[in-house]
Amino acid sequence: MRTIAPLHRNAMNDFDASTRVSRPIAKRSTLADRREQVAQLFDDYSAGAWRPHLAEPSRAWGEPDAGWLEALFNQTQGDGVLAELRGALLAAAERRCLLCSAAAPSALDHFLPRTHHPALSILHLNLVAACELCNRRKGASCEADPQRQFVHPYFDRVPRDHVFLEAEPFAQDAISPLYRIVASPPVDMDLTSRLAWQLSELRLDAFYADEAIHYFREQKASWRSLADLGWPLLEGALERDLDSVESFSGKNTWKAAFLRGLLSHEGFAADPGRFLA
Ligand SMILES: [Zn+2]
């Protein structure tokens, strides 16, 4: 749910390095024979063919070539020749999954799944630092519908300081946060609809709601003490928390949306004690 600058890196150097250590010789020479086609796909991807409906599925190249290309990804793991690439990608995400903006990333998700696009299995622009849950839920999803597409963490432009994620904190008087994507003028309709699809496809609304409920319960006692002294004191504390969250992580995290939801909830402002009992 956020975008960052991509790593500057020569993707064909990564391909050559991982090909060079491939055994046996038949595999190495087959991969070397595919080099030109792989380079073309890398160029196409960077030029816009990163959406599933625009990308050539290299699985169609057949076996064993497709399987061998897919297996190059193993070189990003353990003591593989591309292990440093994994570290660089995780570091670039600054400790937050690029798909949910919440949990710590520990996996590399293939933006275009390697089961369909094995030739892109080590392309750094196709590798996304993600948490285990997002990585598992995204799986091999590869929709042909242009609207049913994930937001690309490197090629899209998701604003950090314009609100597109909102939360309604309560249902009746009970904590039951409802998250949704809203239209925000700098975000075009295509991107807005893909953000909404990502929220639903990865079940981020439920994930965010769980986080918010946990946070609310943790804060409840201290917020109630402030509320006992009057809404302005609690309001000031919530505003300071919101400022700090927004300046650190932008306006579209579950916590920022939840705090804004609390601050703008008329019933909560009128009688916070009723919600914090
Ligand atoms: Zn995640």
Residues whose N, C-alpha, C, O or C-beta is under 5 A from the ligand:
A	BS01	ZN	C97 L99 C100 A103 C131 C134
